[in-house]
Amino acid sequence: MAGQHFIKNIDFAKVVELAALVDYQEGRVVSRTLAQGKPVSLTLFAFDKGEEISAHSSPGDAMVYILDGESEITIGEEKFIVKKGEAIVMPNGIPHGLVAKERFKMLLIVIFSLG
């Protein structure tokens, strides 16, 4: 399928710094979708301090990789501090959420079942 692209909003055949693709905005969560659908979704986020995503569950397994700053991530009843260069996996069906204790950027990868 030459010519058909499955990744969007990013240059092809060019070295890029992922954290530079989303900018912080005061009082906001900024996102940039790189791929959306089954079996995978890739989204970059920039969270201003104090912003959050409330607890929810997903039909896919989600992995967060912190590109800048740090976040407090809750999975079930457990809280984790995840910092730049670290990742955490949130299993499907388990409520999870996050809070920006300081500004941070992340890459969210969600893997869905094809069944």
C-alpha positions as CSV (number, residue, x, y, z in Angstrom):
1,M,0.0,0.0,0.0
2,A,2.6,2.5,-1.0
3,G,1.5,6.1,-0.6
4,Q,-1.0,5.3,2.2
5,H,0.0,6.7,5.6
6,F,-1.2,5.5,9.0
7,I,0.7,8.1,11.1
8,K,-0.3,11.7,10.8
9,N,0.6,15.2,12.1
10,I,4.4,14.4,12.1
11,D,7.1,14.7,9.4
12,F,8.1,11.5,7.7
13,A,11.8,10.6,7.2
14,K,12.9,13.3,9.5
15,V,14.4,13.1,13.1
16,V,12.0,14.9,15.5
17,E,12.0,15.6,19.2
18,L,8.5,14.4,20.3
19,A,8.3,16.8,23.2
20,A,8.7,19.7,20.8
21,L,5.6,18.7,18.9
22,V,3.2,19.9,21.6
23,D,3.5,23.2,23.4
24,Y,2.4,24.1,26.9
25,Q,-0.6,26.5,27.2
26,E,-1.7,28.1,30.4
27,G,-4.7,26.4,32.0
28,R,-5.0,23.8,29.2
29,V,-4.3,20.3,28.1
30,V,-2.9,20.3,24.5
31,S,-3.0,17.1,22.4
32,R,-1.7,16.0,19.0
33,T,-2.9,12.8,17.6
34,L,-0.3,10.8,15.6
35,A,-2.3,7.6,15.0
36,Q,-5.9,6.7,15.8
37,G,-7.7,3.5,15.5
38,K,-7.4,-0.2,16.0
39,P,-5.1,-1.8,17.0
40,V,-3.1,1.3,18.1
41,S,-3.6,4.9,19.1
42,L,-0.6,7.4,19.6
43,T,-1.2,10.8,21.1
44,L,1.1,13.5,22.4
45,F,-0.1,15.6,25.3
46,A,1.2,18.8,27.1
47,F,-0.5,19.4,30.5
48,D,-0.3,22.7,32.3
49,K,0.2,22.5,36.1
50,G,-3.0,21.6,37.8
51,E,-4.7,20.1,34.8
52,E,-6.0,16.5,35.0
53,I,-7.8,13.6,33.3
54,S,-10.3,12.2,35.7
55,A,-10.5,8.5,36.5
56,H,-11.9,6.4,33.6
57,S,-11.3,3.0,32.1
58,S,-10.3,2.0,28.6
59,P,-11.0,-1.1,26.5
60,G,-7.3,-1.0,25.5
61,D,-4.0,-1.3,27.5
62,A,-2.5,2.2,27.8
63,M,1.2,3.1,28.2
64,V,2.3,6.6,29.2
65,Y,5.8,7.7,28.5
66,I,6.8,11.0,30.2
67,L,8.7,13.3,27.8
68,D,9.1,16.3,30.2
69,G,8.2,17.0,33.8
70,E,6.3,14.6,36.0
71,S,2.8,13.4,36.6
72,E,0.9,11.7,39.4
73,I,-0.9,8.8,37.8
74,T,-3.6,6.7,39.6
75,I,-4.3,3.1,38.6
76,G,-7.1,1.6,40.6
77,E,-6.4,2.7,44.2
78,E,-2.6,3.1,43.7
79,K,-0.8,6.4,43.0
80,F,2.5,6.6,41.1
81,I,4.8,9.6,40.4
82,V,6.1,9.1,36.9
83,K,9.0,11.4,35.7
84,K,10.7,12.3,32.5
85,G,12.2,9.2,30.8
86,E,9.9,6.9,32.7
87,A,6.8,4.9,31.6
88,I,3.9,3.1,33.2
89,V,1.3,0.7,31.8
90,M,-2.4,1.1,32.7
91,P,-4.3,-2.2,32.1
92,N,-7.6,-2.2,30.2
93,G,-10.7,-2.2,32.3
94,I,-9.0,-0.7,35.4
95,P,-9.9,2.9,36.3
96,H,-7.0,5.3,35.8
97,G,-6.4,9.1,35.8
98,L,-3.7,11.6,36.1
99,V,-2.9,15.0,37.6
100,A,-0.2,17.5,36.6
101,K,1.5,18.4,39.9
102,E,3.8,20.4,37.5
103,R,3.7,20.9,33.8
104,F,4.5,17.8,31.9
105,K,4.4,16.2,28.4
106,M,3.6,12.6,27.6
107,L,3.2,10.1,24.8
108,L,0.1,8.0,25.2
109,I,0.1,4.6,23.4
110,V,-3.1,2.6,23.6
111,I,-3.2,-1.0,22.2
112,F,-6.7,-2.4,21.4
113,S,-7.8,-6.0,20.7
114,L,-8.6,-6.7,17.1
115,G,-11.1,-9.3,18.2
